[in-house]
Amino acid sequence: MSKLPPLKVFHALSSHKDEDSTYYDEENLLPDWATQFDLLLQILRPWPDPALANETDTLRLWLLKPGSQVYERVATLGLNGPLTFPLSITLGKKHLHAGISQIKFDVEISTGDVYESEAVTFTVDKQVPLDGKTPPEAMIDDELRNGAGVTKAYLKAHCYMVPVTIPVYEGQITGHQITVFCGGPDAPPVAVAVVRTPDPLNAPGGSVAPTVVPIADYVFLSLANSPHLLFYRIANRAGVQTVNSKAIFIRVNHSGTDAMDKT
């Protein structure tokens, strides 16, 4: 007898090729916020002869935890008819262990027949990029630190943006997210970019490059004429973030003398 389709892991992130043909291989990766709650699962299609009025089907959830070889029964649910699909159930958050798990279900209907589903994999990633170490400082053009600063002329010459380069770092993985902040110590985020190339140790012979994050001109036009802190954080695809990087100063200069008023 063929098995029932697998459960749908409702809040899982996609695993796909992007426009650069880079593959995110974590299957059903859960965003970190979703691991703070019971996990929503859906049964998309009915099994044969689901419970009608005054009938009850018994559903059992089975979990294969990371590193385990044996499925453990983690829930038994009495489902009173009439049942409608998709049918939503939950897995308690205490069962969301860091790593790769598999979950499946079986259901016993009122006739005593038992139907089992295919297993589905989900991933919980709690790893902090750089193993929690402080990321290195970002790199910007020297004139923005020690020269005239961000002027209208600079913005015009650089397509009305400021490129911020994030050095290649240990454990860099395609899909990490870089968020740049500019202003004071509690500055808001001003730009976000996704890492496209992996760490050199994991890509021998492959193409590895720093990540360039462009910051739009309106960010600097809204800041006062003075030096401002610029720093960033790295997050894994689940959203687990590093601490702030080492900060640098970037000068904003609306009244500079380096041909600001050229048109």
MIDOSE-1310 file (N, C-alpha, C; in nm, 2 decimals, decimal comma, always signed):
residues 263
mskl	+0,08/-0,12/+0,00/+0,00/+0,00/+0,00/+0,09/+0,12/+0,00; +0,06/+0,22/-0,09/+0,14/+0,34/-0,09/+0,12/+0,42/+0,03; +0,22/+0,50/+0,07/+0,21/+0,58/+0,19/+0,14/+0,71/+0,16; +0,09/+0,78/+0,26/+0,03/+0,91/+0,25/+0,13/+1,01/+0,23
pplk	+0,09/+1,12/+0,16/+0,19/+1,23/+0,14/+0,25/+1,28/+0,27; +0,37/+1,34/+0,27/+0,43/+1,39/+0,40/+0,36/+1,52/+0,45; +0,38/+1,54/+0,57/+0,33/+1,67/+0,63/+0,39/+1,79/+0,57; +0,32/+1,90/+0,57/+0,38/+2,03/+0,52/+0,43/+2,10/+0,65
vfha	+0,55/+2,14/+0,65/+0,61/+2,22/+0,76/+0,58/+2,37/+0,72; +0,48/+2,43/+0,79/+0,41/+2,54/+0,74/+0,50/+2,67/+0,73; +0,59/+2,69/+0,83/+0,66/+2,82/+0,83/+0,81/+2,80/+0,78; +0,84/+2,69/+0,72/+0,97/+2,66/+0,67/+1,01/+2,76/+0,56
lssh	+1,14/+2,79/+0,56/+1,20/+2,87/+0,45/+1,22/+2,79/+0,33; +1,22/+2,86/+0,21/+1,24/+2,79/+0,09/+1,38/+2,73/+0,08; +1,40/+2,63/+0,00/+1,53/+2,58/-0,04/+1,53/+2,57/-0,19; +1,61/+2,66/-0,25/+1,60/+2,68/-0,40/+1,73/+2,73/-0,46
kded	+1,73/+2,73/-0,59/+1,84/+2,80/-0,66/+1,80/+2,94/-0,68; +1,90/+3,03/-0,66/+1,87/+3,18/-0,68/+1,92/+3,21/-0,82; +1,92/+3,34/-0,85/+1,95/+3,39/-0,98/+2,10/+3,36/-1,02; +2,18/+3,34/-0,92/+2,32/+3,30/-0,95/+2,35/+3,15/-0,94
styy	+2,24/+3,08/-0,95/+2,25/+2,93/-0,95/+2,32/+2,88/-0,82; +2,30/+2,95/-0,71/+2,35/+2,90/-0,58/+2,24/+2,83/-0,51; +2,27/+2,72/-0,45/+2,16/+2,63/-0,39/+2,16/+2,64/-0,24; +2,05/+2,67/-0,18/+2,03/+2,67/-0,04/+1,98/+2,52/+0,00
deen	+2,07/+2,44/+0,06/+2,04/+2,30/+0,07/+1,97/+2,26/+0,20; +1,95/+2,36/+0,29/+1,88/+2,32/+0,42/+1,73/+2,29/+0,38; +1,69/+2,17/+0,41/+1,55/+2,13/+0,38/+1,46/+2,17/+0,49; +1,36/+2,25/+0,45/+1,26/+2,30/+0,55/+1,33/+2,36/+0,67
llpd	+1,41/+2,46/+0,64/+1,48/+2,53/+0,75/+1,38/+2,62/+0,82; +1,38/+2,61/+0,95/+1,28/+2,69/+1,03/+1,35/+2,83/+1,06; +1,27/+2,94/+1,04/+1,32/+3,07/+1,09/+1,33/+3,06/+1,24; +1,43/+3,13/+1,30/+1,46/+3,12/+1,44/+1,34/+3,15/+1,52
watq	+1,26/+3,25/+1,48/+1,14/+3,30/+1,56/+1,04/+3,18/+1,57; +1,03/+3,10/+1,46/+0,93/+2,99/+1,46/+0,97/+2,88/+1,56; +1,10/+2,87/+1,60/+1,14/+2,77/+1,70/+1,10/+2,81/+1,84; +1,05/+2,93/+1,86/+1,01/+2,98/+1,99/+0,86/+2,93/+2,02
fdll	+0,80/+2,87/+1,93/+0,66/+2,83/+1,94/+0,64/+2,69/+1,90; +0,52/+2,63/+1,93/+0,49/+2,50/+1,87/+0,49/+2,51/+1,72; +0,54/+2,40/+1,66/+0,55/+2,41/+1,51/+0,42/+2,37/+1,44; +0,38/+2,45/+1,35/+0,25/+2,42/+1,28/+0,28/+2,33/+1,16
lqil	+0,21/+2,22/+1,16/+0,21/+2,12/+1,05/+0,08/+2,11/+0,98; +0,08/+2,07/+0,86/-0,05/+2,05/+0,79/-0,05/+1,92/+0,71; -0,17/+1,85/+0,72/-0,20/+1,74/+0,64/-0,28/+1,79/+0,52; -0,23/+1,78/+0,40/-0,29/+1,85/+0,29/-0,40/+1,77/+0,23
rpwp	-0,39/+1,64/+0,23/-0,49/+1,55/+0,17/-0,55/+1,45/+0,26; -0,67/+1,41/+0,25/-0,73/+1,31/+0,34/-0,68/+1,17/+0,32; -0,68/+1,09/+0,42/-0,66/+0,95/+0,41/-0,79/+0,88/+0,37; -0,78/+0,76/+0,34/-0,91/+0,69/+0,30/-1,01/+0,68/+0,42
dpal	-1,13/+0,71/+0,39/-1,24/+0,71/+0,49/-1,21/+0,78/+0,62; -1,18/+0,91/+0,61/-1,16/+0,99/+0,73/-1,29/+0,99/+0,82; -1,27/+1,02/+0,94/-1,38/+1,02/+1,04/-1,49/+1,11/+1,00; -1,61/+1,05/+1,01/-1,74/+1,13/+0,99/-1,79/+1,17/+1,12
anet	-1,91/+1,23/+1,12/-1,97/+1,27/+1,25/-1,99/+1,14/+1,34; -1,96/+1,16/+1,47/-1,96/+1,06/+1,57/-1,86/+0,95/+1,55; -1,75/+0,98/+1,47/-1,64/+0,89/+1,46/-1,51/+0,96/+1,50; -1,41/+0,88/+1,54/-1,28/+0,94/+1,58/-1,17/+0,86/+1,52
dtlr	-1,08/+0,93/+1,45/-0,96/+0,87/+1,40/-0,84/+0,90/+1,50; -0,75/+0,81/+1,52/-0,64/+0,83/+1,61/-0,51/+0,85/+1,53; -0,45/+0,97/+1,55/-0,33/+1,01/+1,48/-0,21/+1,01/+1,57; -0,10/+0,95/+1,53/+0,02/+0,95/+1,61/+0,14/+1,02/+1,53
lwll	+0,21/+1,10/+1,60/+0,32/+1,17/+1,54/+0,45/+1,10/+1,58; +0,54/+1,08/+1,48/+0,67/+1,01/+1,51/+0,78/+1,10/+1,47; +0,88/+1,12/+1,56/+0,99/+1,21/+1,54/+1,12/+1,13/+1,54; +1,21/+1,16/+1,44/+1,35/+1,11/+1,44/+1,43/+1,23/+1,47
kpgs	+1,49/+1,23/+1,59/+1,56/+1,35/+1,64/+1,70/+1,35/+1,58; +1,77/+1,46/+1,58/+1,91/+1,47/+1,52/+2,00/+1,37/+1,59; +2,07/+1,29/+1,51/+2,16/+1,19/+1,56/+2,10/+1,06/+1,61; +1,97/+1,05/+1,60/+1,90/+0,93/+1,65/+1,88/+0,83/+1,53
qvye	+1,86/+0,71/+1,56/+1,83/+0,61/+1,46/+1,69/+0,55/+1,47; +1,62/+0,59/+1,58/+1,49/+0,53/+1,61/+1,38/+0,65/+1,62; +1,27/+0,63/+1,55/+1,16/+0,72/+1,57/+1,10/+0,71/+1,70; +1,06/+0,83/+1,76/+1,00/+0,83/+1,89/+0,86/+0,89/+1,87
rvat	+0,76/+0,83/+1,94/+0,63/+0,88/+1,93/+0,62/+1,00/+2,02; +0,58/+1,12/+1,97/+0,58/+1,24/+2,04/+0,44/+1,30/+2,07; +0,34/+1,24/+2,00/+0,20/+1,29/+2,03/+0,10/+1,19/+1,98; -0,01/+1,18/+2,05/-0,12/+1,09/+2,00/-0,25/+1,18/+2,01
lgln	-0,32/+1,20/+1,90/-0,43/+1,29/+1,89/-0,55/+1,21/+1,85; -0,66/+1,24/+1,92/-0,79/+1,19/+1,88/-0,86/+1,29/+1,79; -0,89/+1,26/+1,67/-0,95/+1,35/+1,57/-1,10/+1,32/+1,55; -1,18/+1,40/+1,60/-1,33/+1,38/+1,60/-1,38/+1,43/+1,46
gplt	-1,46/+1,34/+1,40/-1,52/+1,38/+1,27/-1,64/+1,48/+1,29; -1,68/+1,54/+1,18/-1,63/+1,52/+1,05/-1,50/+1,60/+1,03; -1,40/+1,54/+0,96/-1,27/+1,60/+0,94/-1,27/+1,68/+0,80; -1,21/+1,79/+0,81/-1,19/+1,87/+0,68/-1,04/+1,89/+0,66
fpls	-1,00/+1,90/+0,54/-0,86/+1,92/+0,50/-0,84/+2,04/+0,41; -0,72/+2,11/+0,42/-0,60/+2,07/+0,50/-0,63/+2,07/+0,65; -0,57/+1,98/+0,72/-0,59/+1,96/+0,86/-0,46/+2,01/+0,93; -0,48/+2,10/+1,03/-0,36/+2,15/+1,10/-0,34/+2,08/+1,23
itlg	-0,21/+2,05/+1,26/-0,17/+2,00/+1,39/-0,04/+2,07/+1,43; +0,00/+2,04/+1,55/+0,12/+2,11/+1,60/+0,22/+2,01/+1,66; +0,34/+2,04/+1,65/+0,45/+1,97/+1,72/+0,50/+2,06/+1,83; +0,50/+2,01/+1,96/+0,55/+2,10/+2,07/+0,69/+2,15/+2,05
kkhl	+0,71/+2,27/+2,09/+0,84/+2,34/+2,07/+0,96/+2,26/+2,14; +0,92/+2,19/+2,25/+1,03/+2,11/+2,32/+1,09/+2,01/+2,23; +1,03/+1,97/+2,12/+1,08/+1,87/+2,03/+1,16/+1,94/+1,91; +1,18/+2,07/+1,91/+1,25/+2,13/+1,81/+1,40/+2,14/+1,85
hagi	+1,47/+2,04/+1,81/+1,62/+2,03/+1,85/+1,70/+2,08/+1,74; +1,82/+2,14/+1,78/+1,91/+2,19/+1,68/+1,96/+2,08/+1,59; +1,96/+2,10/+1,46/+2,00/+2,00/+1,37/+1,89/+1,96/+1,27; +1,90/+1,84/+1,22/+1,81/+1,79/+1,12/+1,72/+1,68/+1,18
sqik	+1,59/+1,69/+1,17/+1,50/+1,60/+1,22/+1,41/+1,55/+1,11; +1,34/+1,44/+1,13/+1,24/+1,39/+1,04/+1,11/+1,36/+1,12; +1,00/+1,39/+1,06/+0,87/+1,37/+1,12/+0,77/+1,30/+1,03; +0,69/+1,21/+1,08/+0,59/+1,15/+1,00/+0,47/+1,12/+1,09
fdve	+0,36/+1,07/+1,04/+0,25/+1,03/+1,12/+0,19/+0,90/+1,07; +0,11/+0,84/+1,15/+0,02/+0,73/+1,11/-0,12/+0,76/+1,17; -0,22/+0,70/+1,11/-0,35/+0,73/+1,15/-0,43/+0,60/+1,15; -0,50/+0,57/+1,26/-0,59/+0,45/+1,27/-0,73/+0,50/+1,26
istg	-0,81/+0,45/+1,16/-0,95/+0,49/+1,14/-1,04/+0,40/+1,21; -1,17/+0,43/+1,21/-1,27/+0,36/+1,29/-1,28/+0,21/+1,25; -1,24/+0,17/+1,13/-1,25/+0,03/+1,09/-1,13/-0,05/+1,14; -1,03/+0,02/+1,20/-0,91/-0,04/+1,25/-0,79/-0,04/+1,15
dvye	-0,82/+0,01/+1,03/-0,71/+0,02/+0,93/-0,61/+0,13/+0,97; -0,49/+0,11/+0,94/-0,38/+0,21/+0,97/-0,31/+0,25/+0,85; -0,29/+0,38/+0,83/-0,23/+0,44/+0,72/-0,11/+0,52/+0,77; +0,01/+0,51/+0,70/+0,13/+0,58/+0,74/+0,17/+0,68/+0,63
seav	+0,23/+0,79/+0,67/+0,27/+0,89/+0,58/+0,42/+0,87/+0,55; +0,46/+0,94/+0,44/+0,60/+0,95/+0,42/+0,66/+1,05/+0,52; +0,79/+1,04/+0,55/+0,86/+1,13/+0,64/+0,90/+1,25/+0,57; +0,91/+1,36/+0,65/+0,95/+1,49/+0,59/+1,06/+1,54/+0,69
tftv	+1,16/+1,60/+0,63/+1,28/+1,66/+0,71/+1,25/+1,80/+0,74; +1,30/+1,85/+0,86/+1,30/+1,99/+0,89/+1,43/+2,02/+0,96; +1,48/+2,14/+0,95/+1,61/+2,18/+1,00/+1,60/+2,30/+1,10; +1,66/+2,28/+1,21/+1,67/+2,39/+1,31/+1,82/+2,43/+1,32
dkqv	+1,85/+2,56/+1,28/+1,99/+2,61/+1,28/+2,01/+2,71/+1,39; +2,07/+2,68/+1,49/+2,10/+2,78/+1,60/+2,24/+2,83/+1,60; +2,32/+2,79/+1,50/+2,46/+2,83/+1,50/+2,47/+2,98/+1,47; +2,55/+3,05/+1,55/+2,58/+3,19/+1,53/+2,70/+3,20/+1,43
pldg	+2,68/+3,28/+1,32/+2,80/+3,29/+1,23/+2,92/+3,34/+1,31; +3,04/+3,30/+1,26/+3,17/+3,33/+1,32/+3,18/+3,27/+1,47; +3,09/+3,17/+1,50/+3,08/+3,11/+1,63/+3,08/+3,22/+1,74; +3,00/+3,33/+1,71/+2,98/+3,43/+1,81/+3,09/+3,53/+1,83
ktpp	+3,20/+3,52/+1,75/+3,31/+3,62/+1,76/+3,26/+3,75/+1,69; +3,33/+3,86/+1,72/+3,30/+3,99/+1,66/+3,34/+3,99/+1,52; +3,25/+4,03/+1,43/+3,30/+4,04/+1,29/+3,40/+4,15/+1,27; +3,49/+4,13/+1,17/+3,58/+4,24/+1,14/+3,51/+4,37/+1,09
eami	+3,59/+4,48/+1,09/+3,53/+4,60/+1,05/+3,50/+4,60/+0,90; +3,40/+4,67/+0,86/+3,37/+4,69/+0,71/+3,48/+4,78/+0,65; +3,48/+4,77/+0,52/+3,58/+4,85/+0,44/+3,50/+4,95/+0,35; +3,55/+5,08/+0,35/+3,49/+5,18/+0,26/+3,60/+5,26/+0,20
ddel	+3,58/+5,34/+0,10/+3,68/+5,42/+0,04/+3,75/+5,51/+0,14; +3,88/+5,52/+0,13/+3,96/+5,60/+0,23/+3,91/+5,74/+0,24; +3,86/+5,80/+0,13/+3,82/+5,94/+0,13/+3,70/+5,96/+0,22; +3,62/+5,85/+0,24/+3,50/+5,86/+0,33/+3,54/+5,86/+0,48
rnga	+3,66/+5,81/+0,51/+3,71/+5,81/+0,64/+3,80/+5,93/+0,67; +3,90/+5,95/+0,58/+4,00/+6,04/+0,61/+4,01/+6,16/+0,51; +3,91/+6,17/+0,42/+3,91/+6,28/+0,32/+3,78/+6,36/+0,34; +3,73/+6,40/+0,23/+3,62/+6,49/+0,23/+3,49/+6,43/+0,28
gvtk	+3,48/+6,30/+0,27/+3,36/+6,23/+0,33/+3,26/+6,20/+0,22; +3,14/+6,17/+0,26/+3,03/+6,15/+0,17/+2,97/+6,28/+0,12; +3,01/+6,32/+0,00/+2,96/+6,45/-0,05/+2,87/+6,42/-0,17; +2,80/+6,52/-0,22/+2,71/+6,50/-0,33/+2,79/+6,46/-0,45
aylk	+2,91/+6,51/-0,47/+3,00/+6,47/-0,58/+3,03/+6,32/-0,57; +3,07/+6,28/-0,45/+3,10/+6,13/-0,43/+2,98/+6,05/-0,47; +2,86/+6,09/-0,42/+2,74/+6,01/-0,45/+2,71/+6,00/-0,60; +2,73/+6,12/-0,67/+2,70/+6,12/-0,81/+2,80/+6,03/-0,88
ahcy	+2,93/+6,03/-0,84/+3,03/+5,95/-0,91/+3,01/+5,80/-0,88; +2,94/+5,77/-0,78/+2,92/+5,63/-0,74/+2,77/+5,58/-0,75; +2,71/+5,64/-0,86/+2,57/+5,59/-0,89/+2,47/+5,62/-0,77; +2,50/+5,73/-0,69/+2,42/+5,77/-0,59/+2,40/+5,66/-0,48
mvpv	+2,52/+5,60/-0,45/+2,52/+5,51/-0,33/+2,66/+5,50/-0,28; +2,68/+5,44/-0,16/+2,81/+5,42/-0,10/+2,83/+5,27/-0,09; +2,93/+5,22/-0,16/+2,96/+5,07/-0,14/+3,03/+5,04/-0,01; +2,98/+4,95/+0,06/+3,04/+4,90/+0,18/+3,08/+4,75/+0,16
tipv	+3,21/+4,72/+0,18/+3,26/+4,59/+0,15/+3,28/+4,51/+0,28; +3,22/+4,39/+0,29/+3,23/+4,30/+0,40/+3,34/+4,20/+0,37; +3,45/+4,20/+0,44/+3,56/+4,10/+0,41/+3,51/+3,96/+0,42; +3,57/+3,87/+0,34/+3,54/+3,73/+0,35/+3,57/+3,68/+0,49
yegq	+3,48/+3,61/+0,56/+3,50/+3,57/+0,70/+3,49/+3,42/+0,71; +3,55/+3,37/+0,82/+3,55/+3,23/+0,85/+3,41/+3,17/+0,86; +3,38/+3,06/+0,79/+3,25/+3,00/+0,80/+3,14/+3,07/+0,72; +3,19/+3,16/+0,63/+3,10/+3,23/+0,54/+3,02/+3,13/+0,45
itgh	+2,89/+3,14/+0,45/+2,80/+3,05/+0,38/+2,70/+3,13/+0,29; +2,69/+3,08/+0,17/+2,59/+3,14/+0,08/+2,45/+3,14/+0,15; +2,39/+3,25/+0,15/+2,26/+3,27/+0,21/+2,26/+3,34/+0,34; +2,39/+3,36/+0,40/+2,40/+3,45/+0,52/+2,35/+3,59/+0,48
qitv	+2,30/+3,66/+0,57/+2,25/+3,80/+0,55/+2,33/+3,90/+0,62; +2,37/+4,00/+0,55/+2,45/+4,11/+0,61/+2,36/+4,23/+0,62; +2,35/+4,29/+0,75/+2,27/+4,41/+0,77/+2,36/+4,52/+0,82; +2,36/+4,63/+0,75/+2,45/+4,74/+0,78/+2,37/+4,85/+0,85
fcgg	+2,44/+4,91/+0,95/+2,38/+5,01/+1,04/+2,47/+5,14/+1,02; +2,40/+5,25/+1,03/+2,48/+5,38/+1,02/+2,41/+5,49/+1,10; +2,49/+5,55/+1,18/+2,44/+5,66/+1,27/+2,51/+5,65/+1,40; +2,44/+5,64/+1,51/+2,50/+5,63/+1,64/+2,50/+5,48/+1,69
pdap	+2,53/+5,46/+1,82/+2,54/+5,32/+1,86/+2,41/+5,24/+1,85; +2,30/+5,31/+1,85/+2,17/+5,25/+1,84/+2,11/+5,28/+1,70; +2,20/+5,29/+1,60/+2,15/+5,33/+1,46/+2,06/+5,22/+1,41; +1,97/+5,27/+1,32/+1,88/+5,18/+1,25/+1,95/+5,11/+1,14
pvav	+1,89/+5,00/+1,09/+1,95/+4,93/+0,97/+1,93/+5,02/+0,85; +2,03/+5,03/+0,76/+2,02/+5,11/+0,64/+2,03/+5,03/+0,51; +2,08/+4,91/+0,52/+2,09/+4,83/+0,40/+2,11/+4,68/+0,44; +2,06/+4,59/+0,35/+2,07/+4,45/+0,37/+2,12/+4,38/+0,24
avvr	+2,21/+4,28/+0,25/+2,25/+4,21/+0,13/+2,27/+4,06/+0,17; +2,26/+3,97/+0,07/+2,27/+3,83/+0,09/+2,41/+3,79/+0,04; +2,48/+3,71/+0,12/+2,61/+3,65/+0,08/+2,59/+3,55/-0,03; +2,67/+3,57/-0,14/+2,65/+3,48/-0,26/+2,77/+3,38/-0,27
tpdp	+2,88/+3,40/-0,20/+2,99/+3,31/-0,22/+3,03/+3,25/-0,08; +3,07/+3,12/-0,08/+3,10/+3,05/+0,04/+3,24/+3,08/+0,10; +3,27/+3,03/+0,21/+3,40/+3,04/+0,27/+3,50/+2,96/+0,19; +3,63/+3,01/+0,17/+3,73/+2,95/+0,09/+3,75/+2,80/+0,13
lnap	+3,75/+2,77/+0,26/+3,78/+2,64/+0,31/+3,67/+2,54/+0,26; +3,55/+2,59/+0,23/+3,44/+2,50/+0,19/+3,42/+2,50/+0,04; +3,51/+2,58/-0,03/+3,49/+2,59/-0,18/+3,63/+2,59/-0,25; +3,70/+2,48/-0,23/+3,84/+2,48/-0,29/+3,82/+2,50/-0,44
ggsv	+3,90/+2,60/-0,50/+3,89/+2,62/-0,64/+3,77/+2,70/-0,69; +3,68/+2,73/-0,59/+3,56/+2,80/-0,63/+3,58/+2,95/-0,63; +3,48/+3,02/-0,67/+3,48/+3,17/-0,67/+3,44/+3,22/-0,53; +3,53/+3,29/-0,47/+3,50/+3,35/-0,34/+3,53/+3,50/-0,34
aptv	+3,44/+3,58/-0,29/+3,46/+3,72/-0,30/+3,40/+3,79/-0,18; +3,45/+3,90/-0,14/+3,38/+3,98/-0,03/+3,24/+4,01/-0,08; +3,15/+4,05/+0,02/+3,02/+4,09/-0,01/+3,01/+4,24/-0,01; +2,96/+4,30/-0,12/+2,95/+4,45/-0,13/+2,80/+4,49/-0,10
vpia	+2,78/+4,57/+0,00/+2,65/+4,62/+0,03/+2,63/+4,76/-0,01; +2,55/+4,80/-0,10/+2,53/+4,94/-0,14/+2,43/+5,01/-0,05; +2,47/+5,13/+0,00/+2,38/+5,21/+0,08/+2,34/+5,33/+0,00; +2,21/+5,35/-0,01/+2,15/+5,45/-0,10/+2,18/+5,59/-0,05
dyvf	+2,18/+5,69/-0,14/+2,22/+5,82/-0,10/+2,13/+5,89/+0,00; +2,00/+5,85/+0,00/+1,91/+5,92/+0,09/+1,95/+5,90/+0,24; +2,02/+5,79/+0,27/+2,06/+5,76/+0,40/+2,15/+5,87/+0,45; +2,25/+5,91/+0,37/+2,35/+6,01/+0,41/+2,29/+6,15/+0,40
lsla	+2,20/+6,17/+0,30/+2,14/+6,30/+0,30/+2,05/+6,34/+0,42; +2,01/+6,23/+0,49/+1,93/+6,25/+0,61/+2,02/+6,27/+0,74; +2,15/+6,25/+0,73/+2,24/+6,26/+0,84/+2,30/+6,39/+0,85; +2,34/+6,43/+0,97/+2,40/+6,56/+0,99/+2,55/+6,56/+0,94
nsph	+2,60/+6,67/+0,91/+2,74/+6,69/+0,87/+2,83/+6,66/+0,99; +2,88/+6,54/+1,00/+2,97/+6,49/+1,11/+3,01/+6,35/+1,08; +3,11/+6,30/+1,16/+3,14/+6,15/+1,15/+3,02/+6,07/+1,21; +3,00/+5,96/+1,15/+2,89/+5,87/+1,20/+2,95/+5,72/+1,21
llfy	+2,90/+5,65/+1,31/+2,94/+5,51/+1,32/+2,88/+5,43/+1,21; +2,95/+5,33/+1,16/+2,90/+5,24/+1,06/+2,95/+5,10/+1,10; +2,85/+5,01/+1,11/+2,89/+4,87/+1,15/+2,78/+4,78/+1,09; +2,80/+4,64/+1,11/+2,71/+4,55/+1,05/+2,69/+4,43/+1,14
rian	+2,60/+4,35/+1,11/+2,58/+4,22/+1,17/+2,56/+4,11/+1,06; +2,60/+3,99/+1,10/+2,58/+3,87/+1,01/+2,47/+3,78/+1,07; +2,38/+3,74/+0,99/+2,28/+3,64/+1,03/+2,28/+3,52/+0,95; +2,26/+3,40/+1,01/+2,24/+3,28/+0,92/+2,10/+3,29/+0,86
ragv	+2,07/+3,19/+0,77/+1,94/+3,20/+0,70/+1,82/+3,19/+0,79; +1,84/+3,13/+0,91/+1,73/+3,12/+1,01/+1,71/+3,26/+1,08; +1,81/+3,35/+1,07/+1,80/+3,48/+1,14/+1,87/+3,49/+1,27; +1,96/+3,39/+1,30/+2,04/+3,40/+1,42/+2,16/+3,49/+1,39
qtvn	+2,18/+3,60/+1,47/+2,27/+3,71/+1,44/+2,39/+3,71/+1,52; +2,50/+3,76/+1,47/+2,62/+3,79/+1,54/+2,60/+3,92/+1,63; +2,70/+3,95/+1,71/+2,71/+4,08/+1,77/+2,74/+4,18/+1,67; +2,74/+4,31/+1,70/+2,78/+4,41/+1,61/+2,93/+4,39/+1,57
skai	+2,96/+4,42/+1,44/+3,10/+4,42/+1,40/+3,18/+4,53/+1,47; +3,31/+4,53/+1,45/+3,39/+4,65/+1,49/+3,34/+4,77/+1,41; +3,32/+4,88/+1,47/+3,26/+5,00/+1,41/+3,37/+5,08/+1,34; +3,34/+5,15/+1,24/+3,43/+5,25/+1,18/+3,35/+5,38/+1,17
firv	+3,42/+5,49/+1,15/+3,36/+5,62/+1,13/+3,35/+5,65/+0,98; +3,24/+5,70/+0,94/+3,22/+5,75/+0,80/+3,18/+5,90/+0,81; +3,24/+5,98/+0,73/+3,21/+6,13/+0,74/+3,10/+6,16/+0,64; +3,01/+6,24/+0,69/+2,90/+6,30/+0,60/+2,93/+6,45/+0,59
nhsg	+2,93/+6,49/+0,46/+2,98/+6,63/+0,43/+2,89/+6,69/+0,32; +2,78/+6,75/+0,36/+2,69/+6,81/+0,27/+2,75/+6,94/+0,21; +2,84/+7,00/+0,28/+2,89/+7,13/+0,24/+3,04/+7,13/+0,20; +3,09/+7,01/+0,15/+3,22/+6,99/+0,12/+3,26/+7,08/+0,00
tdam	+3,39/+7,08/-0,03/+3,44/+7,17/-0,13/+3,49/+7,09/-0,26; +3,47/+6,96/-0,26/+3,51/+6,88/-0,37/+3,41/+6,87/-0,48; +3,38/+6,98/-0,54/+3,29/+6,99/-0,65/+3,15/+6,94/-0,62; +3,10/+6,96/-0,50/+2,97/+6,91/-0,45/+2,86/+6,97/-0,54
dkt	+2,88/+7,09/-0,59/+2,77/+7,16/-0,66/+2,77/+7,14/-0,81; +2,86/+7,05/-0,85/+2,86/+7,02/-1,00/+2,73/+6,95/-1,04; +2,68/+6,98/-1,15/+2,56/+6,91/-1,20/+2,59/+6,83/-1,32
